[in-house]
Amino acid sequence: MKQKTSGLNSARTQGNASGPIDYRAMVASIDDCAIFMLDCDGNVLNWNAGAARLKGYTEDEIVGTHFSCFHTPERVAEGWPTLELERALAYGRFMDAGWRVRKDGTKFWANVTLTLLRDDDGEPIGYVKMVRDVTAHREEEERLRHIDERFRLLVESVKDYAIFMLDPDGHVRSWNAGAAYIKGYRPEEIIGQHFSVFYSADDIASGRPVRQLAIAREQGRIEDEGWRVRKDGSMFWANVVIAAIRDEQGLLRGFAKVTRDMSERKKFEELEQSSRRVNEFIATLAHELRNPLAPIRNAVNVMALEPGLSATITHCRDMIDRQISHLTRLVDDLLDMGRITTGKIELRVASLDIADVVARSVEGVRAFTSERRQSIDIDLPVQTVTLKGDMTRLVQVVQNLLNNASKFSRNGTRIKLDIEVQDRNVMLRVSDQGRGIPKESLDSIFNLFVQEDHHLNPGDTGLGIGLTLCRSLVQLHGGAISAASDGRGLGSTFTVRLPLLSISETRDAEQLALGPEESVRGPLLRVLIIDDNRDSADSLAMLMTLKGCEVRVAYHGVEGLASAERFMPHAVFVDLAMPGLDGFDVLDRLRAQSTFANTTVAAVTGYGQLSDRTRSLSRGFDAHLVKPVDLALLDDVLMRAESRRLAAR
């Protein structure tokens, strides 16, 4: 190419009325873009401020040097600088993006434009080169690309959810592993098909798929539950979310669809509903059966007061009396079972001596065991054993176990009842010498309406709910019950484990026993914890107990409100995100009652942003504690509750 310089060194062009414009000075002053000229061979002719800042060379250092010094050694070896000049010469312009080298050897990612210059005759006279440092932009693009790639891999590997994309018309564009697992289609079988293939014929006929896309398009998203169809034609209950995807200009690009198989939950809900209906029927039946028992019992009592009855009438009266007692016990058990299964039973809890529970239970079965000439051997610890519970219900449990031991043992045998303390628990065992229990039945005998070998012993009366009732009542006390037997004919042992009073509860009980004027300390601070996460609630309760508080725990909002009304806590720690009544609902209902006006209520949550704290405090919480709770903040809440309690005296 003919070497020319005229025009390259011309610093000025024709100006306007106010004088010529100095374009050389204007370009030289630009510092955010490297702008310089090359001769036809690629040697640097001039150098602006942006080039000096970007590449590190002064004008004196670089003018006259070939521009290949800005390329990496690998690119120079490949002949890339020469290729740039050739393409700019051939096409008038060449654009590139790649690594370039500064004077100090560091590299940066550059956007480069090389433009051919011609003279008035159209002959090439050199090049103008513009270079921008876009390293930060490229790094951001790489970061986003890696994020997109990780997200793509994550979505494609998820198996619990069908996650896929639809085009604006509803045709499948992508397919993850969860979609293949849940719906049964391989990607090559389903991509390109309309998503209505997942709906039943009735749904398609009613226009449901099209309607859902329209709602998602207008409102941004739609969530739905209903039956969906797999490839093999089987149905499953699905939770479906369809979200519209739009670009920066708001143009609809398609839809993201997430489907979850909820069949197991649906079955559980149906079973739960059936169980609830059965329980409601049991409770209704028990009430209806109990109504006619009262007048029959009254009639028997009238007959007992009537003098001069014949021996036959007296015998009949006593027989009716025994059968009414038996029927009344069955109805009571049935009614209690209905109350427990529907969550309507309440324990009247107090500090109890286990010896009193045993004494009342034995007295209650004395007539039954005496009739069979059976004796009960009792083994109690020397020291007093104290626990917290409902006396009537615990007597009901022990009496039921003693009745069973008597009923399934031969006349003249011995029944053993012993009490032992183990690891802060009281162990109550009832052992008999009766017919025993097969090992395969040791667990099932606690199930509702189960009677072991009832078909072999038709004379054994009962509904099969006694042991179920025992287990439920023991569990309500925080305990457990189990059965053991060496086999048929070798007797049985039933063991009830109940928690003893905690150290703080025992101390509180002792102080109450002293009387107000003898108590050396004030009553304990009452703390209520409401959290549907049992581990979180129980561990916090343990901590509060160690701090000397009297603690109650509830595992959902409704239970927590009921417990608050009974317990009257000084401080309440409530989780915000609970099903049903959440923490805010619980707070609103507490504040609506004047009895809780001085109660300190703290939110306990996993959300710890400033907006979360602001929302909690603005809604009326006294504190916002983030899990895991800082002990110092916990102590602050307890101190605040204690101050309010003392001020309210």
Summary of the structure (lengths in Angstrom):
residues: 649
radius of gyration: 42.7
end to end distance: 103.7
largest distance: 148.8
contacts: 1843
relative contact order: 0.04
helix: 46%
strand: 23%
